[in-house]
Amino acid sequence: MNNSSNGNPLTRVRGAYSSASDSVRDRWSDAPGWARWLVYLILIVVALVLPADGIGNVMSPFTDWPTLLFFPIGGYILLAIGLNVVVGQAGLLDLGYVAFFAIGGYTMAVFGVKFGWSFWEILFVGVILSALSGIILGAPTLRLRGDYLAIVTLGFGEIVRITANNTDYIGGPNGIGGIPHPPTLTEWTIPDNGFFDALGFGGVQPFKYGALDGKPYYYLMLAVIILAIIFVKRLENSRVGRAWASIREDEDAAELMGVPTFKFKLAAFAIGAAIGGATGVVYASQAVSIIPTNFPFILSATILAAVVLGGSGNLPGVIFGAFLVAWIPERIRGLAEYRILVFGGVLVLLMAFRPEGLLPSRRRKAELAEGTGGMGTMGAEIGGPVTVVAGEVNE
Amino acid sequence: MSNLFNQFWPYTIDGLSLGAIYALMALGYTMVYGVLRLINFAHSEIFMIGTFAVLGTLHLFGMPTNVSGFALVGLLIVLALVGGAASGGSAVILEYVAYRPLRRHGASRLAALISAIGASLFLQQLFARLVVPAAFDLPKEKGALPVQGHFVQKSNVIHIGSFELSNDRLIVIVGAVLMMLLLDVFVERTKLGRGIRATAQDPETAVLMGVNIDRIVTATFAIGGAMAGVAAALYMLRFEETRYDVGFLLGIKAFTAAVLGGIGNLRGALVGGVLLGLFEMYGSAIFGSEWQNVVAFSVLVLVLMFRPTGILGESLQQARA
């Protein structure tokens, strides 16, 4: 760290932040198993009491907090986890990720309204269908690299949206209304005593999916998020995850070492798409009606921003990034019309301040410093006072 | 289908004039990509700024209507200059604020892309909420409404059978081709142009040969932005209205055109733009205009499947790895 010698206060803040986040990460990787489980347990408890009124008053004075936690916060987090598989792990740039979210949403709407299937059946079908669409999109396009893939996926996202807009069977621009809520699992009610009342949980039925209370949907989303985290985390530490890392760092080398890169890239696409589709199904089950404009390009860009902002490739970072990206515009709703303006400015500033993301993984950080990691650095970076040394790995 | 055959020439002319605007805008994407390997997402907002600069100038002249003859030529040159200056200037500022800090830290291209998306949102909203309402005296919520400016007296210059060419479309096509030729000469013949080509080919060697990279990058953004500004003037001539998000879809299409022709390749931008414009118009003739954009993106996917580096191949100078 040669930052300390530099007098620029911004650089010093950046250096301090960087070493703080590094030390947290090191402590975590040295922590014994029981300590980690303790942290997981605490995190789950925190997630469970998160919709409490007291927290809501601080976090979201303008909108209903549990509903906000369901979507956009929960939804963005799940989407970011899915996109992170594609962008963060396999190093493929996908600018049309919203397409899979839309396919999931429309699956829920069509099967729920036209065929009367129940939510749980549709969740299964929706995941399969969106994974299939990921394979259909990926098979012809994954031979392309980098930015070509980015623009093709962007085009695919637009094609899906416009097709939904032009197809009468799924309602055209009016979308589909009257989507059924998930069936009630149990009427069990949280007891109405002083303790739960104080938190605002008294009388809540966490497994009854009605029209008014956002909390049951939040818990549903939370369950899907936790499942997705376990699934993705297990993949990351498996042969598949190592294959993705090798593709991300140097595709040619990976291919030469015998990694079937195309197959693994397709797998990343399918898994990312499946998670996006699941988000769509859960979202539509709460939203009652969906229209094509629910799935604009800007949502793809926002989710990508969440992934990169948090530190692509690192799950806690990505989740944190998605939370910020979903929460900041809602929290500053007081600024009403200026919130997207502020959001755009914040993105530019944060990237200038910390281009590797808020919480990058050690490996990703090293890759970025080396200029590998799927995307590489920009062509003409020379000329700056700081020359990047690819030595972060040796620390 | 019969629609297309009955109205073949109108669709072709429309496609060509649309394609000419795509091509001019694609130049900005392709040049920045060639030098920085960055998809400059905010280029669509650079174009948007150009349209508002042109509109502001028209207001300044008291909204002339039905201009023709030499007055029209003069007005067009002034508008192109103003648009080019506004867009080129804002592109340089954009590079300085949003991309240069990232280049200094050797940030990943993904981070630069996010910065570009952020800048795009910022500029779009800045104009929608503050600049346009203030400059055109509109109530704040009206920033989203189209703002009109009609100045050219439309007439058909050529008229043979079903082939009709109106003057505004002709001006758009000729103007775009002229700018393309100018740029081509500039990049091929001048010292700065050689610097741009050298940087695109191999930045490290270019530095070793004494090329000032920062100056080259600034020049690239200025020229690409100026091209978008001229495109904005032609767009205002042809479509006569603009709004804060006018650049969004146009920008995506222009980038598509750049990729179609072979990104980083200046002549490819022309080929890609014109082809995309034609495909779109023919597509909308066959399938109906609501499928226009689907046709455009499908063509892109198909072309890239069979020719992954675009029609003319990628390179500002030569193919890069």
Interface residues (C-beta under 8 A of the other chain):
Chain A: V87 L93 P140 T141 R143 L144 R145 D147 Y148 A150 I151 V152 L154 G155 F156 E158 I159 I162 T163 N165 N166 F297 I298 A301 L304 A305 V308 L309 S312 E337 Y338 I340 L341 F343 G344 G345 V346 L347 V348 M351 A352 P355 E356 G357 L368 A369 G371 G373 G374 M375 G376 T377 M378 G379 A380 E381 I382 G383 G384 P385 V386 T387 V388
Chain B: Y33 V35 L36 R37 L38 I39 F41 V97 A98 Y99 P101 L102 R103 R104 H105 G106 A107 S108 R109 L110 A111 A112 L113 I114 S115 I117 G118 A119 S120 L121 F122 L123 Q124 Q125 L126 R129 K140 T199 A200 P203 E204 V207 N212 I213 D214 I216 V217 F248 I252 F255 T256 V259 I263 E290 W291 N293 V294 A296 F297 S298 L300 V301 L304 M305 P308
